[in-house]
Structures are given as C-alpha cells and as structure tokens.
Amino acid sequence: MSENIKDLAGRLERLEDVLASAAALDLTVRVHTEYDDDLASSEKAIDNLLEVLDAKLRSRTQAEEGRERLIHDAEERLKELQGLYAVSKAVAVSTSLEDLCKRVSALIPRAWHYPEITRARVVLDGQEHVAEPFDPTCWKQTVEIVVAGKPRGAIEVYYLEERPELDEGPFLAEERHLIDGIASTLGVAIERKRAEERLRSSERELRIGNQIANIFLTFPDDQMYVEVLDVVLEAVESEYGVFGYIDEKGAFVVPSMTRHIWDKCLVPDKRFIFPRETWGDSTWPRAIREKRTIYSNEPSTITLQGHVAISRHVSLPVVHQGEVVGLFQVANKKTEYVTDDITQLEVIGSLVALVLSARLERDREEQARKRAEERLREALAEAERLNRLTMGREMRVVEMKKEVNALLAELGRPARYESVAEGAGR
C-alpha cells in the first residue's frame, strides 16, 4: 500500500506540473475528484487526466508552431508582393533603361530571405547595372530577361555568405517565382520603354534634322557651324564643343568653337586650322583616322596649360560615303555620357553628313570657279598689257619708218618705204 501511495503522490506532483502548464496556456480543465479509498480507481483517473492534458498540450504547441509558420510565410509573401510593387513603381518613374536597371538591382535584395547579405545585378545588352559594387559568389540565382521573344540579358541574385540548403540551394521556391516574375515584368517594361524611346527619338531626330537643315540653308559659312554646334550641345547637354570640317588638303578646319570657350581659354594663339601632320594621337585625330566614335567619362590627362579642363568628352567623325568630311567634339556634360547620348550624336552625325558634304562640295566648286575667274582676269590683264605693249611697238616702228624716209629725202635719195603702212606691214 505504501508503494502505491508513493506512486500516486508522484503522479499527483506530475499532475500539478501539468496543471500549472495548462494554466499558463490558458487551458480549462475540469477535475472531478471524489474521496475514495480505492487507490486503484484514483490512479486510473489521474492517468486518464494526464493523457488528456498531454494531448491538449501537444495540440496547443502544434497550433502555436503552425501559427508562427503561417506568420513567417505571410511575412515572406508580403516581402515578395512589396518587391513586385516596388519594381512596378520603378518602371513607372525611371527616366531611362539604365536608370530602371539600377533601380531594380537596388530593390531586389529587400524581397529576399536574407536581405542583409543579398546583392543583385541586372545585365541588359551586355551592360551590367548594380546598386553597389560587390564580388559575385557561388550562391547564385539567375533568370533570363526576354524582350519581344529574344534574350536580352539576365537578373542575377547572390548571397554573399553561405546559408542552409532550402528549395533551390539556399533560396526559397517562392524566391524562384519572384525572380521569374520580376524578369517578366522587366522584359515587358523594356519592350515598352524601347518603343517609347524610339518614338521620342524619332520625334527628336525629326526636330533636330529640321533645325540643322534650316541652318544650312539660311546661315552663311562660318555662322552655320556656330548654329549647328549650338543645336548639338543642347541635344546632349554639353558645355563645350567643336564642329569643323576636313578641307581639300586634309587639314581639320574649325570655323567656330563654343562661343564662350575663348573667354575661358587662356592660350594666346588659338589656331583654327590643324594640318594633318600636327594632329598627334589624341582622341579626335584617332576618331577621324579610325572613322568611329570615341568617348570617355574620365578627365583628360593631356590638357595643355591654358586650355579648358575636360572632365568627359565625345569625338564623333562625320562620315559620308566612307570618307570623313567633318568632326563633332562635345565635352563636360554634368553627368556621364551614356549609350543614348552616343546614339543620338551618331544620328545627328548621319543627318549632318549628307548636307555638310554637299555644302563642302558646293564651296569647293565655288572656290574653283572663283580661282578660274581670277586666273581669267589675270590672263585678260596680261593680254591687255601685251597688246598695249605690241601696239606701242608698232607705233614706234611707223614713226621710225617716217623718220628714215625723211632723212633719205634730205639726202636726196628716194624713200625706202613707199608708204608707212607698207613699211609697217613688212
């Protein structure tokens, strides 16, 4: 009996612990006890009660774990939805494709499971865009960016540190769905922005083309270069510029530079004609020789003393039928020159090439005509001089013949020349 009592006391202690736990968990337990001398009956009742309480505790624990899991999953889904929303907003507010790609690369880490060690890179048409530089790792998730049915780049997501294996390496299955959705959104946005940019570009090209054509038609020689340069500088938001042409001898002739550049340039001998043998190997001579656009967003390292400092620049040869007929050089845009700037300049160059070539050909023909007229005037003047000289000699011959006849007459001799006209003709 004493052993049974000890065992029952232990069960009661356990019951108290369970009841305390149940009280902490706000469980309602009804205990009906009746004083009974039958210890076996009491022991069975306690065992049954313990089983009920254990079951309730397990059920509550599982419910708590399930609730925490649901909360965690909901938080992850919220991050994903916020990420997609942020990407959609970036599409709406971005000013260019470069700007859009940089914005997306900055937004992606926030939507991933470990944002503090997540970095993203967007690659579009071979150009990489990141929010901040980082070293790629082996923990990588990637997806192609498809635009109009063709691969144009990729989105790459990296973890900078190792994390436990989940559904796709250290990444969640939901993050695969998310990166696929972002790539799809980005592909559609790029296609639309490309179309919008083409439309804007066409309108801009038409406007600039009309401006340049009007300038070539209405402004005289050197003034024409000034006006065209102003249009180009405005188009690419540059502070300084040069627009010149290649003359018949192959020299680079600069009729005009930016109007205010001379006020800042302290070089006393500002040359406007650059013979080919003096060009050297800087950017603009190489652009002419290689017949290609060359640009740099780095400060020039060969700026001569007294010249304007160049922080970034573009040299664009104007090419017509395979021959360089002129050159644009623009410099010191406040921000970096990007692909859109180069494309716009090359379009302007193609618009200018035909008109400039025709203008130069017209000028050469006009110069040739003027040289021919000058030679004609010189020839006529020489002919007149020779004619006057010849006539003067003939008159002198007539006078001399008269004088001979007069002397012969004084000597009583017959005239040697029957007539002055006859003598003059002999």
DATA-V684337 format. One record per residue. N is the residue number from 1. PSI is psi as a letter, one per 30 degrees, with the letter a starting at -180 (NA if undefined). D_CENTER is the distance of its C-alpha to the mean C-alpha in Angstrom with 2 decimals. Layout:
BEGIN
((N PSI D_CENTER) (N PSI D_CENTER))
END
This chain:
BEGIN
((1 e 94.47) (2 e 93.07) (3 e 90.32) (4 e 89.41) (5 e 89.27) (6 e 86.98) (7 e 84.68) (8 e 84.71) (9 e 83.92) (10 e 80.88) (11 e 79.73) (12 e 80.23) (13 e 78.11) (14 e 75.38) (15 e 75.84) (16 e 75.42) (17 e 72.15) (18 e 70.94) (19 e 72.10) (20 e 70.28) (21 e 67.08) (22 e 67.72) (23 e 68.27) (24 e 64.97) (25 g 63.27) (26 h 65.13) (27 k 67.09) (28 j 70.33) (29 k 73.15) (30 k 76.63) (31 j 79.30) (32 j 82.80) (33 k 85.33) (34 k 88.99) (35 k 91.37) (36 k 92.73) (37 f 94.78) (38 j 93.23) (39 e 90.55) (40 e 89.39) (41 e 88.52) (42 e 86.60) (43 e 84.73) (44 e 83.60) (45 e 82.44) (46 e 80.37) (47 e 78.81) (48 e 77.87) (49 e 76.40) (50 e 74.37) (51 e 72.94) (52 e 71.97) (53 e 70.31) (54 e 68.45) (55 e 67.16) (56 e 66.01) (57 e 64.29) (58 e 62.45) (59 e 61.44) (60 e 60.17) (61 e 58.23) (62 e 56.60) (63 e 55.78) (64 e 54.21) (65 e 52.13) (66 e 51.12) (67 e 50.19) (68 e 48.04) (69 e 46.34) (70 e 45.73) (71 e 44.32) (72 e 42.01) (73 e 40.86) (74 e 40.38) (75 e 38.29) (76 e 36.07) (77 e 35.74) (78 e 34.92) (79 e 32.10) (80 e 30.76) (81 e 31.10) (82 e 29.45) (83 e 26.53) (84 e 26.18) (85 e 26.58) (86 e 23.93) (87 e 21.43) (88 e 22.53) (89 e 22.15) (90 e 18.57) (91 e 17.86) (92 e 19.53) (93 f 17.98) (94 k 14.30) (95 f 12.03) (96 l 9.16) (97 e 9.20) (98 e 7.44) (99 e 10.10) (100 e 12.66) (101 e 12.50) (102 e 12.93) (103 e 15.69) (104 e 17.42) (105 f 17.52) (106 f 19.19) (107 e 21.58) (108 e 22.96) (109 e 25.20) (110 f 27.19) (111 f 28.47) (112 l 29.75) (113 e 33.30) (114 i 32.53) (115 e 29.57) (116 f 30.31) (117 g 29.64) (118 k 26.96) (119 l 23.33) (120 l 20.66) (121 k 17.59) (122 k 15.40) (123 k 14.15) (124 k 12.18) (125 h 11.86) (126 f 12.50) (127 k 9.89) (128 k 12.10) (129 k 11.95) (130 l 15.04) (131 e 16.63) (132 k 18.39) (133 k 18.97) (134 l 22.01) (135 k 24.01) (136 k 24.40) (137 a 28.05) (138 f 30.33) (139 j 30.62) (140 k 27.82) (141 k 27.31) (142 l 24.72) (143 k 24.03) (144 k 21.97) (145 j 19.46) (146 k 20.79) (147 k 19.17) (148 h 21.61) (149 g 23.89) (150 k 21.58) (151 k 20.29) (152 f 16.53) (153 a 16.54) (154 l 18.73) (155 k 19.63) (156 k 21.55) (157 k 23.99) (158 k 25.93) (159 k 29.09) (160 f 29.29) (161 l 33.09) (162 k 35.67) (163 l 37.12) (164 l 40.09) (165 k 39.83) (166 b 39.38) (167 e 38.51) (168 i 35.57) (169 b 35.88) (170 g 35.45) (171 l 33.63) (172 l 35.37) (173 e 35.71) (174 e 34.37) (175 f 31.13) (176 e 30.73) (177 e 31.18) (178 e 28.68) (179 e 25.83) (180 e 26.61) (181 e 26.52) (182 e 23.17) (183 e 21.70) (184 e 23.42) (185 e 22.19) (186 e 18.58) (187 e 19.03) (188 e 20.56) (189 e 18.02) (190 e 15.09) (191 e 17.32) (192 e 18.11) (193 e 14.67) (194 e 13.66) (195 e 16.85) (196 e 16.28) (197 e 12.88) (198 e 14.70) (199 e 17.51) (200 e 15.71) (201 e 13.86) (202 e 17.35) (203 e 18.97) (204 e 16.61) (205 e 17.00) (206 e 20.72) (207 e 21.04) (208 e 19.31) (209 e 21.30) (210 e 24.45) (211 e 23.89) (212 e 23.44) (213 e 26.38) (214 e 28.52) (215 e 27.79) (216 e 28.78) (217 f 31.89) (218 f 33.06) (219 k 32.23) (220 l 34.16) (221 c 32.79) (222 e 31.31) (223 e 30.58) (224 e 28.46) (225 e 25.97) (226 e 25.84) (227 e 25.19) (228 e 22.46) (229 e 20.65) (230 e 20.97) (231 e 19.35) (232 e 16.30) (233 e 16.04) (234 e 16.38) (235 e 13.71) (236 g 10.93) (237 h 13.00) (238 l 14.08) (239 e 17.57) (240 l 18.80) (241 l 18.71) (242 k 20.89) (243 j 21.79) (244 a 24.59) (245 l 26.36) (246 k 28.32) (247 a 32.04) (248 f 34.92) (249 f 35.52) (250 g 31.95) (251 l 31.26) (252 j 28.06) (253 k 29.21) (254 j 27.39) (255 f 29.30) (256 k 27.27) (257 l 24.71) (258 k 23.45) (259 e 26.73) (260 g 26.85) (261 e 25.56) (262 f 29.14) (263 f 30.48) (264 f 28.47) (265 k 28.89) (266 g 32.35) (267 k 32.77) (268 e 36.05) (269 j 35.62) (270 j 32.43) (271 k 32.33) (272 f 30.96) (273 k 31.91) (274 j 30.60) (275 k 32.84) (276 e 31.28) (277 f 33.52) (278 g 32.08) (279 e 28.37) (280 a 28.16) (281 h 25.26) (282 a 22.45) (283 e 18.92) (284 e 19.79) (285 e 22.97) (286 e 21.30) (287 e 18.69) (288 e 21.80) (289 e 23.89) (290 f 21.42) (291 h 20.17) (292 l 16.49) (293 k 13.34) (294 k 13.19) (295 l 10.94) (296 k 11.55) (297 g 10.88) (298 k 14.57) (299 k 17.50) (300 k 19.35) (301 f 22.53) (302 g 24.48) (303 k 24.64) (304 l 28.22) (305 k 30.64) (306 f 30.65) (307 l 27.16) (308 k 24.37) (309 k 22.39) (310 k 18.77) (311 e 16.45) (312 l 13.18) (313 l 12.91) (314 k 11.92) (315 j 14.87) (316 j 15.02) (317 k 18.44) (318 j 19.97) (319 k 21.77) (320 k 24.71) (321 h 26.81) (322 f 25.64) (323 k 26.41) (324 k 24.27) (325 f 25.61) (326 a 23.33) (327 k 20.33) (328 k 17.72) (329 k 16.62) (330 l 14.75) (331 l 14.73) (332 h 14.87) (333 k 12.27) (334 e 13.45) (335 l 10.32) (336 k 7.80) (337 k 5.70) (338 l 1.93) (339 e 2.75) (340 e 4.42) (341 e 5.68) (342 e 6.86) (343 e 8.28) (344 e 9.88) (345 e 11.31) (346 e 12.67) (347 e 14.24) (348 e 15.78) (349 e 16.95) (350 e 18.65) (351 e 20.27) (352 e 21.51) (353 e 22.71) (354 e 25.65) (355 e 26.82) (356 e 26.51) (357 e 28.36) (358 e 31.05) (359 e 31.29) (360 e 31.72) (361 e 34.22) (362 e 36.10) (363 e 36.17) (364 e 37.45) (365 e 40.09) (366 e 41.05) (367 e 41.33) (368 e 43.37) (369 e 45.59) (370 e 46.09) (371 e 46.97) (372 e 49.38) (373 e 50.95) (374 e 51.30) (375 e 52.98) (376 e 55.20) (377 e 56.22) (378 e 56.97) (379 e 58.96) (380 e 60.89) (381 e 61.64) (382 e 62.91) (383 e 64.97) (384 e 66.46) (385 e 67.25) (386 e 68.90) (387 e 70.74) (388 e 72.06) (389 e 73.04) (390 e 74.78) (391 e 76.60) (392 e 77.72) (393 e 79.14) (394 e 80.99) (395 e 82.55) (396 e 83.62) (397 e 85.23) (398 e 87.19) (399 e 88.43) (400 e 89.45) (401 e 91.39) (402 e 93.20) (403 e 94.07) (404 e 95.44) (405 e 97.60) (406 e 98.89) (407 e 99.87) (408 e 101.59) (409 e 103.50) (410 e 104.70) (411 f 105.97) (412 g 107.71) (413 l 105.68) (414 l 104.03) (415 k 100.42) (416 e 98.07) (417 j 95.53) (418 e 97.08) (419 l 94.33) (420 e 91.33) (421 e 89.18) (422 e 90.67) (423 e 90.16) (424 f 86.59) (425 f 85.97) (426 NA 87.42))
END
